[in-house]
């Protein structure tokens, strides 16, 4: 599927990121971990010519979202810790991107495409579809979402609804 075929999905994602305060900067990228995507200080750099999977935008945005506001300001710079993201932050970013896809009414395969997630996309889809939200304790700890038990206690909606989209 080409980016032209996904233009409405891509537009939804870019509008959403703007609304929650994650800047998107169009930039030519020579090399990056994911084709056409890189992280910068409180922003995503996107090279639309090289971007293979627009759903990857939500995953990378998830990294910024689950990171503290202080660390978001130095993301993508040499000031960021070499061991960032932690395993908890990685799982949090994966789960955050699932919640974002649900919120935007995008198919789960938009984010969890077969060529991503170290060939574990189907496993993630299966778990999340069955409400086995691996990483939810991390999102609860950061104040971004609540599991069923805590949501009931607080009379709030449970994950995949988010309390907020960016960690303080």
C-alpha positions in Angstrom: 0.0 0.0 0.0 1.5 3.4 -0.9 1.3 6.5 1.1 -1.1 8.0 -1.4 -3.5 5.2 -0.6 -3.1 6.0 3.1 -3.5 9.8 2.8 -6.6 9.9 5.0 -5.0 7.8 7.7 -1.8 9.8 7.4 -3.7 13.0 7.7 -5.5 11.7 10.8 -2.2 10.8 12.4 -0.6 14.2 11.7 -3.6 16.2 12.9 -3.7 14.1 16.1 0.0 14.7 16.8 -0.4 18.4 16.3 -3.4 18.4 18.6 -1.5 16.7 21.5 1.6 18.8 21.1 4.1 16.6 19.2 5.6 18.6 16.4 6.2 17.0 13.0 9.1 18.4 11.0 9.4 17.5 7.4 13.1 16.8 6.8 15.3 14.9 4.4 16.8 12.0 6.3 19.9 10.2 5.1 19.9 7.4 7.6 17.5 6.5 10.4 16.5 3.5 12.4 13.1 3.4 10.6 12.9 4.5 7.0 11.8 8.1 6.8 11.5 8.6 10.5 13.7 10.0 13.3 13.2 11.6 16.7 14.2 15.2 17.5 13.7 17.4 20.5 9.9 17.2 21.2 9.4 16.4 17.5 9.3 13.7 14.9 11.4 14.2 11.7 9.6 12.7 8.7 11.0 12.2 5.2 7.8 11.5 3.4 9.8 10.3 0.3 11.5 7.5 2.3 8.7 6.7 4.7 7.6 3.1 4.1 5.0 2.6 6.9 3.0 5.6 8.0 1.8 3.6 11.1 5.4 3.7 12.3 4.8 7.4 13.0 2.5 6.5 15.9 5.0 4.2 17.4 7.8 6.8 17.3 5.3 9.4 18.6 4.6 6.9 21.4 8.3 7.1 22.4 8.0 10.8 22.8 4.7 10.6 24.6 5.7 8.1 27.3 9.0 9.9 28.0 9.1 12.6 30.7 8.7 16.2 29.5 12.3 16.9 30.4 13.6 14.1 28.3 11.3 14.9 25.4 13.1 18.2 25.0 16.4 16.3 24.4 15.1 13.4 22.4 17.3 12.7 19.4 20.2 14.6 20.7 23.5 13.5 22.2 22.2 14.6 25.6 19.7 11.7 25.7 20.8 8.7 27.7 22.4 6.0 25.6 20.1 3.4 27.1 16.9 5.2 26.2 14.2 4.0 25.8 14.0 1.5 28.7 12.2 -1.8 28.2 9.2 -0.3 30.0 9.2 2.8 27.8 9.4 0.5 24.7 6.4 -1.5 25.8 4.6 1.7 26.8 5.2 3.2 23.4 3.9 0.1 21.7 0.7 0.1 23.9 0.4 3.9 23.4 0.4 3.5 19.6 -2.3 0.8 19.9 -4.5 3.3 22.0 -3.8 6.0 19.5 -4.9 3.8 16.6 -8.1 2.9 18.4 -8.7 6.5 19.2 -8.2 7.5 15.5 -10.3 4.5 14.4 -7.5 3.1 12.3 -7.1 -0.6 11.7 -4.7 -2.2 14.2 -2.6 -3.4 11.2 -1.9 0.2 10.3 0.5 0.3 13.2 1.3 -3.3 13.7 2.3 -4.1 10.1 4.0 -7.5 9.2 7.4 -5.8 8.6 7.7 -4.3 12.1 8.1 -5.2 15.7 10.8 -7.9 15.2 8.2 -10.1 13.4 6.0 -10.1 16.5 3.1 -8.0 15.0 0.7 -10.9 14.9 1.5 -11.7 18.5 0.9 -8.1 19.6 -2.3 -7.9 17.6 -3.6 -11.1 19.2 -2.7 -10.0 22.7 -4.2 -6.5 22.4 -7.3 -7.8 20.6 -7.8 -10.2 23.6 -7.3 -7.2 26.0 -4.0 -8.6 27.2 -2.4 -5.2 27.4 1.3 -5.9 27.9 2.8 -2.7 29.2 -0.3 -1.3 30.9 1.3 -1.2 34.4 3.8 1.2 32.9 1.1 3.5 31.4 -0.7 3.4 34.7 2.5 4.3 36.6 3.1 7.3 34.3 -0.5 8.5 34.8 -1.4 8.1 31.1 -4.1 5.3 31.4 -5.9 3.1 33.9 -6.5 -0.6 33.9 -10.0 -1.9 34.6 -9.6 -2.3 38.4 -8.2 1.2 38.9 -10.6 2.8 36.4 -13.6 1.3 38.3 -12.2 2.6 41.6 -11.8 6.1 40.1 -15.0 6.0 38.0 -13.0 6.6 34.8 -12.7 4.8 31.5 -10.3 2.0 31.3 -7.6 1.5 28.7 -7.6 1.7 25.7 -9.0 5.1 26.6 -6.2 7.4 27.7 -6.4 9.8 30.6 -3.9 12.0 28.7 -1.6 11.5 25.7 1.7 13.0 27.0 3.6 12.1 30.2 4.4 15.0 32.5 
